Structures are given as structure tokens and as C-alpha cells.
């Protein structure tokens, strides 16, 4: 991802309506399919960790994330999210 676009993306991810709606849908699917809050959850493409924070806010204790972009993982860690790694789904 281009660095200039990445910076804008990371800035918008917390509050833009599209990202907020997407997080609500994901949270709904996770809570329906894995109601046990001790379930392992992996967010592939976690970006700055907004979805990870949302799931942790719902009580999920074992949430981790991977993203192929080192800048996204650095931002995620700066925002207090542990358990994130640079990597891809393969």
C-alpha cells in the first residue's frame, strides 16, 4: 500500500462510518459463531487493530492479529495492542 494512502487509511479507520459498520458486522459474526469469550480470534489484515480492540471490548481475551504491512503493525502496537505480527494468511 502506498505510504500516503496508508496514513489516511489508518487515520480514518477508527471513526469513518464504513469501518465502524464493518466492525459491527464482524463483531456480530464472531459473537454468533464463537460465543465463548475465551475463543481464539485471529484478525487477518488487522491494520491498526480497531477490530481487535472492538472484540477485546466485548470480552474476548485471546485476540491476535496479522498484517502484511509493517507500518500497520507498528501503529497497532503504538495504540497498545499486543499479540500482533507482520505476516500474511499463507
ABEGO torsion letter per residue (X at the ends): XBAAAAAAAAAAAAABAAAAAAAAAAAAAAAAABABAABBBBBBGAEAGAAAAAAAAAGBABBBBBBABAAAAAAAAAAGBBGBBBEBAX
